Amino acid sequence: MMLEKYGHGGDLLTAQQSFGLPGDQFIDFSSNMNPFGPPAAVERLVAEYAKELIRYPDPGVRKLRAKLASVYRIPEESILVGNGAAECIDLAVRVLRPQMTGLARPCFSEYEEAIEKTGGRVYDLPLDPENGFELRKQDLLNAVDCCDTLFLGHPNNPTGRLLSKETLAILSDCGRNVILDEAFVDFVPAEEEVSLIARAPEAESLIVIRSMTKFYAVPGIRLGFAVAHPRIVEAMSRLQIPWSVNSLAQRIGEAVLDDLEYAAGTKAWLQDERAWLSSELTRLGMTVYSSDTNFVLFSIPDRFGQNVKQLQASMGAQGILIRDASLFPGLNEKYCRIAVRLREDNEALIAGLNNALNGHSRNR
Ligand SMILES: Cc1ncc(COP(=O)(O)O)c(C=O)c1O
């Protein structure tokens, strides 16, 4: 059975059906959550939530928007909160109705799905391993010539790479609509420097999308936001289903933004842990690509005689879920993506991979 049959990682029900373990017993490297779990305030908010269930959420998401405005120093009228970044992706495409959208592939599948739903076409900007999956300047310039919109991940999923300064400069000046998915930028220590969130309120042609589910480890509540010129935000909100963002998500969003220690701790931890995990994967013989965020893409060299589907199956049987990255257009059956988790889990991953690839536990 294909673990990603609904198009994403983190599908524990399919894992349970495929590998026979209860869903919560897998170590999940297939979706890219902060492994520290939600900030402390979340448990209390969930416990208190029962009394609020009988009321409608604030349809204008006013308190959370005010909070986001102060944290990111942007005007409230430039913020639209959505039911996950996923809803913001859908709304961004529906509001711009692009005819031809440039996608740097491999990239997150929802970009193309949103484009297809509105009848738009996709222009491919191929990313390839020879230059570490960086967008090539000439490809970008060609895309600017023939697209009305560019939709890019910053950092990109599944490659984990941020866009370069040069690319960002071209995008800022190109006179095309740009949708920038910054769902994973909170994990980057230089977030403030690299994010375009502060520019979006004034630019007429830039929509920046952020997720709160990955960094704060609350994917179950669905929470993300888009930042753009107030006119674009207003048009997006007209397309949005009323009360799309439930009240628990709103409360949690307000609270987690106050936990500065959690945010700083996560960023600092990730740098060392990703370096350790990448070097262990390299020691196992994998070809590892450098990442700017909380997941790592690697490929399995031919000499192991295994493709990622076989590897996923033998890891699943050991209770460990990895992402089959061959399902991203632009990657082949050798590619695999894993989240960076806490050390104990990462050690289990390395031991499991060693079992699966070499048929034995490695002596250290
Ligand atoms: C690149 C990227 N953008 C957006 C999303 C959607 O995030 P959310 O959970 O906020 O809807 C995902 C989820 O996997 C993602 O990988």
The ligand as a Tripos MOL2 file, in Angstrom:
@<TRIPOS>MOLECULE
LIG
   16    16     1     0     0
SMALL
NO_CHARGES

@<TRIPOS>ATOM
      1 C1          5.7480   23.5160    1.7900 C.3       1 LIG1
      2 C2          4.4610   23.4080    2.5380 C.ar      1 LIG1
      3 N1          3.6210   24.4480    2.5370 N.ar      1 LIG1
      4 C3          2.4440   24.4020    3.1810 C.ar      1 LIG1
      5 C4          2.0450   23.2660    3.8600 C.ar      1 LIG1
      6 C5          0.7160   23.2530    4.5380 C.3       1 LIG1
      7 O1          0.8640   23.5740    5.8960 O.3       1 LIG1
      8 P1         -0.3740   23.6930    6.8740 P.3       1 LIG1
      9 O2         -0.3140   22.5280    7.8010 O.co2     1 LIG1
     10 O3         -0.1680   24.9910    7.6020 O.co2     1 LIG1
     11 O4         -1.6030   23.6980    6.0470 O.co2     1 LIG1
     12 C6          2.8860   22.1520    3.8800 C.ar      1 LIG1
     13 C7          2.4700   20.9300    4.5860 C.2       1 LIG1
     14 O5          3.0770   19.9010    4.4970 O.2       1 LIG1
     15 C8          4.1220   22.2310    3.2030 C.ar      1 LIG1
     16 O6          4.9590   21.1920    3.1930 O.3       1 LIG1
@<TRIPOS>BOND
     1     1     2 1
     2     2     3 ar
     3     2    15 ar
     4     3     4 ar
     5     4     5 ar
     6     5     6 1
     7     5    12 ar
     8     6     7 1
     9     7     8 1
    10     8     9 2
    11     8    10 1
    12     8    11 1
    13    12    13 1
    14    12    15 ar
    15    13    14 2
    16    15    16 1
@<TRIPOS>SUBSTRUCTURE
     1 LIG1         1 GROUP 0 **** ****
